[in-house]
Amino acid sequence: MKMQRLGLFPLVVVMSCAPAVSTGGGAGGASSAPQQAPARPWPVLTRKHVDLWLHGYAMLLRDTATVPVFRRGYRAKIEALKAQRGLKTMLDVNRESLQSRLALSPAIFNGQFAPMYFASFEQMRQVIGLFLQAEGNPRAANDQTLAQYFAVLAQSYPAAADREWLRLFSEALEDERRQFYDAYWNSENSAKITVVRETDSLWQGDYRLKLQRFLNNTQQETGDLILALTLGGEGRTVNFGSRQNGVAVTWPERDPREAIYVFAHEVVSGLVTTAVNDNITPNDLRMGVGTRYVTAGSVRAGAMLLERTAKELVPGYTRFYLSQAGLSTSGDIDARLVATFSLPDVVRQAIERQLDVILGGI
C-alpha cells in the first residue's frame, strides 16, 4: 500500500549505503539534513523503529482484509509471548482507549507510514513532542525541516483528539519498547540474519536488475527495501522522487523470494491506481469500488510485472498471495488468483497497456 506523495524533500530518509542489515539507524535529530542517495540502488535494510511503530498498530487493528497488512497470527503470537513473561505494558493497558479513537478517525490509520520518514524512534518521539507543543501547526516550526516533519504528522493526526491519541500511543510504545520489544526484535533479528543476507544477495544479484527498467521508468530508480517483521502481503510505501523512496515488505521466514513478491506488489500501486481511476465512474469512487479494485489490481499487476520481467517467480508469487488470502495453493492456482482478485476487463487491459508502455515492449 502506498502513502500519498507529499511533494516534500525527504526529511530524514531511511536510505543508507549499507547493503544489508542495520540494527535500527542512528538517533538523528529534528533538524538533520537529508542524506545522499545510496551508491547501491535499493539496498536491503531492517529498521527497528519501523517495526516498532507497525507493531503498535498491529496490536490495535483488526486486520480482516483479503490481503492482510500484518502477518497472520501476529497479535496472538505476541500476546502469548508477553503472557508467558507476565508482562503488561502501557500499550496493553490503554488498548481499548486507543482502539476507540482509531475506529473513529480514518486519518490515524495512515499514521502507519510515519516511521518511514524518520531515522529512529528517538527522533520520532522528539519531533512528536514538538508537534504536540505546536498543536499540530507546521507554521509554528522554527525551521523548514521541522515544518516538513510537522506536515507529515499533520496528515495523520489533524484534529486535537487525533494528536491526543498520538501522544498516548507514542508513550505506550516507549513503554512497550523498554519492557518487551527491544529484546524481542533483537532476538528475531539475530535469528533471521541469514535470510536477510540471502534476500540481499538474491535481490541485488538478480531480481533488482530484472526490475530496474520498470523502476527507472516509474520514478522509482532507487530507495530502500526494508524488511519488516510485522508485515504480511500488504507492504508500506512512501515515494519522494526517483531516487528517494521507501518500500517496507514482509521479512521472509525462510524463502527470501517472499520479500521480492511483496516489493513487486508495492511498486505497481501507482499505475494500478491510475488504471482504476481512469476506468470507473465518480459514483463508483464514492461507493468504495475503486479501493477494492486497487487492492485486487495490485495483486494482479504484480503478477503481470513478474510475468514480463522474471517469469520464474510467478508461480511462487501466485501461491504466496493465495496463502495470504487463506486459500489453497494447489490445483489451478492461476485461475484461483484471477477469481479471488477479480477485475473488470477494462481495468485489467489498462494495467496491461501501462506495463507494456513502461517496459518498452519487453
C-alpha positions as a printed Julia matrix, in Angstrom:
362×3 Matrix{Float64}:
   0.0     0.0     0.0
   1.23    3.44   -0.94
   1.21    6.65    1.04
   0.12    9.71   -0.91
   3.05   11.55   -2.45
   3.77   14.58   -0.26
   5.72   16.78   -2.62
   8.4    17.26    0.04
  12.09   16.71    0.07
  12.94   13.61    2.09
  13.06   14.52    5.74
  15.5    12.12    7.24
  15.43    9.48    4.58
  16.0     5.91    5.68
  18.44    5.34    2.84
  21.9     4.09    3.61
  24.95    2.97    1.72
  24.94   -0.26    3.73
  23.58   -3.1     1.58
  22.28   -5.32    4.36
  21.01   -5.35    7.89
  21.19   -2.41   10.25
  20.1    -2.54   13.88
  17.73    0.37   13.6
  19.51    3.53   12.47
  21.09    6.36   14.38
  19.33    8.58   16.86
  19.14   11.55   14.49
  17.74   14.97   15.28
  14.82   17.02   14.2
  16.97   19.28   12.04
  19.15   16.59   10.47
  19.96   17.31    6.82
  18.81   14.86    4.16
  21.41   12.23    3.37
  22.74   11.47   -0.09
  21.05    8.74   -2.09
  22.82    5.38   -1.77
  25.56    4.41   -4.2
  23.99    0.95   -4.44
  20.38    1.07   -5.66
  17.67   -0.32   -3.41
  19.72   -1.77   -0.53
  18.0    -4.35    1.66
  17.73   -2.99    5.21
  16.0    -3.59    8.53
  14.71   -0.77   10.73
  13.74   -1.42   14.33
  11.72    1.78   14.69
   9.65    0.98   11.58
   8.85   -2.44   13.05
   8.08   -1.0    16.48
   5.6     1.53   15.11
   3.89   -1.05   12.89
   3.89   -3.48   15.83
   1.86   -0.94   17.81
  -0.71   -0.67   15.04
  -0.79   -4.46   14.63
  -1.69   -4.85   18.28
  -4.64   -2.45   17.87
  -6.12   -3.09   14.43
  -8.36   -5.99   13.44
  -6.84   -6.93   10.1
  -9.65   -8.51    8.08
  -8.52   -7.58    4.55
  -8.23  -10.24    1.86
  -4.53   -9.37    1.7
  -3.63   -8.67    5.33
  -1.3    -5.83    6.22
   0.16   -7.77    9.12
   1.36  -11.35    9.4
  -1.42  -13.82   10.08
  -1.49  -14.64   13.78
   0.97  -11.86   14.67
  -1.04  -10.35   17.52
  -1.88  -13.74   19.05
   1.8   -14.7    18.95
   2.9   -11.51   20.7
   0.15  -11.74   23.31
   1.21  -15.31   24.1
   4.87  -14.29   24.48
   4.0   -11.43   26.82
   1.66  -13.62   28.86
   4.44  -16.2    29.32
   6.64  -13.46   30.75
   3.89  -11.89   32.83
   4.24   -8.57   31.0
   1.61   -5.89   30.72
   2.71   -2.61   29.18
   1.02    0.75   28.62
   0.05   -0.49   25.16
  -1.94   -3.33   26.76
  -3.47   -1.14   29.47
  -4.58    1.55   27.01
  -5.63   -0.76   24.17
  -9.37   -0.1    24.36
  -8.93    3.67   24.51
  -6.54    3.65   21.57
  -8.77    1.33   19.54
 -11.82    3.52   20.14
 -10.29    6.65   18.66
  -8.62    4.68   15.86
 -12.02    3.39   14.79
 -13.41    6.94   14.65
 -10.58    8.61   12.74
  -9.58    7.16    9.35
  -6.66    9.61    9.19
  -4.95    7.87   12.1
  -4.84    4.65   10.07
  -2.41    6.3     7.65
  -0.09    7.04   10.55
   1.37    3.6     9.85
   3.55    5.26    7.21
   5.03    7.84    9.6
   8.18    5.95   10.74
   9.44    5.7     7.18
  10.12    9.45    7.26
  12.36    9.2    10.32
  15.75    7.75   11.21
  14.92    6.32   14.65
  12.24    6.06   17.32
  14.15    8.51   19.49
  13.93   11.08   16.71
  10.24   10.35   16.18
   9.48   10.96   19.86
  11.44   14.21   19.82
   9.55   15.51   16.78
   6.19   14.27   18.08
   6.77   16.16   21.32
   7.43   19.39   19.4
   4.46   18.71   17.1
   2.16   18.34   20.09
   3.51   21.51   21.7
   2.77   23.36   18.46
  -0.77   21.93   18.42
  -0.06   20.36   15.04
   0.65   23.62   13.24
   3.52   23.32   10.69
   3.82   27.11   10.59
   4.84   27.07   14.24
   8.07   25.2    13.4
  11.26   27.22   13.66
  12.9    25.79   10.53
  11.9    24.25    7.2
  12.94   20.7     8.02
  10.9    20.63   11.23
   7.96   22.13    9.36
   8.18   19.23    6.89
   8.08   16.73    9.75
   5.05   18.5    11.18
   3.35   18.37    7.76
   3.86   14.6     7.65
   2.37   14.12   11.11
  -0.48   16.58   10.47
  -1.75   14.4     7.6
  -2.5    11.54   10.0
  -3.15   13.43   13.22
  -5.01   16.6    12.14
  -7.51   17.04   14.98
  -6.84   17.71   18.65
  -8.29   14.29   19.56
  -6.02   12.64   16.98
  -3.0    14.38   18.49
  -4.03   13.2    21.96
  -4.16    9.68   20.51
  -0.66   10.2    19.1
   0.62   11.35   22.5
  -0.77    8.31   24.28
   0.29    5.92   21.51
   3.91    7.15   21.44
   4.15    6.97   25.23
   2.66    3.47   25.22
   5.11    2.4    22.5
   8.06    3.68   24.51
   6.93    1.53   27.44
   6.37   -1.41   25.08
   9.83   -0.92   23.62
  11.52   -0.76   27.01
   9.74   -3.7    28.62
   9.39   -6.05   25.65
  10.04   -5.0    22.08
  13.74   -4.16   22.11
  14.66   -7.62   23.38
  12.11   -9.31   21.1
  13.31   -7.51   17.96
  16.99   -8.09   18.73
  16.33  -11.79   19.2
  14.34  -12.07   15.97
  16.94  -10.08   14.08
  19.72  -12.38   15.24
  17.72  -15.49   14.36
  16.82  -14.2    10.88
  20.07  -12.5     9.86
  20.87  -15.31    7.41
  17.64  -14.81    5.47
  18.31  -11.06    5.38
  21.66  -11.71    3.72
  20.11  -14.24    1.35
  17.43  -11.72    0.39
  20.01   -9.03   -0.27
  22.1   -11.4    -2.4
  19.15  -12.63   -4.47
  17.78   -9.12   -4.87
  21.0    -7.31   -5.8
  22.43  -10.16   -7.85
  19.36  -10.95   -9.93
  15.91   -9.53   -9.42
  16.68   -5.85   -8.91
  18.42   -5.91  -12.27
  15.39   -7.53  -13.89
  13.04   -4.92  -12.41
  15.3    -1.9   -12.84
  13.85   -0.78  -16.2
  10.38   -0.7   -14.69
  11.66    1.13  -11.6
  13.54    3.71  -13.66
  10.54    4.41  -15.87
   8.13    4.83  -12.92
  10.3     7.31  -10.96
  11.39    4.6    -8.53
  15.01    4.47   -9.61
  16.27    3.76   -6.11
  15.31    3.83   -2.46
  15.3     1.46    0.48
  13.87   -2.06    0.54
  13.03   -2.51    4.23
  12.27   -5.93    5.71
   9.61   -5.65    8.43
   8.81   -8.4    10.92
   5.23   -7.17   11.28
   4.11   -7.11    7.65
   2.28   -9.72    5.6
   1.3    -9.42    1.95
   0.45   -5.71    2.02
   3.56   -3.57    2.2
   4.05    0.07    3.12
   5.44    2.51    0.53
   6.4     6.18    0.5
   7.58    7.98   -2.64
   9.59   11.21   -2.64
  11.08   11.1    -6.13
  13.05    8.9    -8.5
  15.94    8.43   -6.07
  14.11    8.77   -2.79
  11.63    6.0    -1.99
  10.98    3.55    0.8
   9.22    0.21    0.45
   8.65   -1.89    3.57
   7.86   -5.54    2.83
   7.46   -8.8     4.72
  10.61  -10.13    6.42
  10.78  -13.66    4.98
  10.66  -16.58    7.37
  12.62  -18.91    5.08
  12.19  -18.07    1.4
  13.86  -14.74    0.5
  11.7   -14.5    -2.61
   8.73  -13.54   -0.44
  10.25  -10.08    0.04
  10.53   -9.7    -3.74
   6.91  -10.78   -4.22
   5.68   -8.02   -1.9
   8.06   -5.5    -3.46
   6.59   -6.23   -6.91
   3.09   -5.86   -5.47
   4.02   -2.49   -3.97
   5.82   -0.83   -6.85
   2.89   -1.3    -9.26
   0.43    0.51   -7.0
   0.8     3.87   -8.75
  -0.06    2.55  -12.2
  -2.9     0.44  -10.77
  -4.44    3.49   -9.11
  -4.27    5.39  -12.41
  -5.81    2.49  -14.35
  -8.66    2.16  -11.85
  -9.42    5.88  -11.54
  -9.46    6.28  -15.34
 -11.98    3.47  -15.78
 -14.59    3.86  -13.06
 -17.35    6.4   -12.52
 -17.36    9.1    -9.82
 -20.2     7.19   -8.15
 -18.08    4.01   -8.11
 -15.33    6.02   -6.45
 -17.7     7.35   -3.77
 -19.03    3.84   -3.1
 -15.55    2.43   -2.46
 -15.43    0.35   -5.64
 -12.12    1.96   -6.57
 -10.47    0.87   -3.34
 -11.5    -2.74   -3.93
 -10.2    -2.66   -7.48
  -6.87   -1.15   -6.4
  -6.44   -3.94   -3.85
  -7.21   -6.65   -6.39
  -5.37   -4.83   -9.17
  -2.14   -4.54   -7.17
  -2.03   -8.31   -6.7
  -2.8    -8.95  -10.37
  -0.41   -6.25  -11.62
   2.42   -7.63   -9.5
   1.97  -10.96  -11.26
   1.81   -9.23  -14.65
   5.03   -7.34  -13.92
   6.86  -10.52  -12.94
   5.46  -12.33  -15.99
   7.22   -9.73  -18.13
  10.45   -9.42  -16.15
  11.07  -12.52  -14.01
   8.67  -15.2   -15.18
  10.19  -17.87  -12.93
   8.82  -16.01   -9.89
   5.18  -16.03  -10.99
   4.16  -19.44   -9.54
   5.7   -18.59   -6.17
   4.11  -15.13   -6.23
   0.72  -16.64   -7.01
   0.95  -19.18   -4.22
   2.13  -16.51   -1.78
  -0.86  -14.23   -2.39
  -3.31  -17.12   -2.37
  -1.89  -18.17    1.0
  -2.21  -14.56    2.21
  -5.9   -14.78    1.33
  -6.18  -18.07    3.25
  -6.76  -20.13    0.1
  -5.41  -23.4    -1.26
  -2.11  -23.22   -3.13
  -2.6   -26.45   -5.08
  -4.5   -27.16   -8.28
  -5.15  -24.43  -10.84
  -3.57  -21.59   -8.91
  -3.66  -19.13  -11.84
  -7.44  -19.46  -12.21
  -7.84  -19.15   -8.44
  -5.82  -15.93   -8.37
  -7.95  -14.43  -11.15
 -11.17  -15.44   -9.39
 -10.06  -14.22   -5.97
  -8.69  -10.9    -7.2
 -11.18  -10.25   -9.98
 -11.08   -7.1   -12.11
 -13.26   -5.69  -14.88
 -11.68   -6.35  -18.26
 -11.33   -2.64  -18.93
  -9.21   -2.14  -15.79
  -7.11   -5.25  -16.43
  -6.45   -4.18  -20.0
  -5.49   -0.67  -18.87
  -2.94   -2.14  -16.45
  -1.51   -4.37  -19.15
  -1.2    -1.44  -21.59
   0.59    0.68  -18.99
   3.04   -2.11  -18.2
   3.8    -2.6   -21.88
   4.47    1.12  -22.35
   6.63    1.36  -19.22
   8.7    -1.68  -20.16
   9.0    -0.64  -23.78
   7.62   -3.83  -25.26
   9.62   -6.22  -23.04
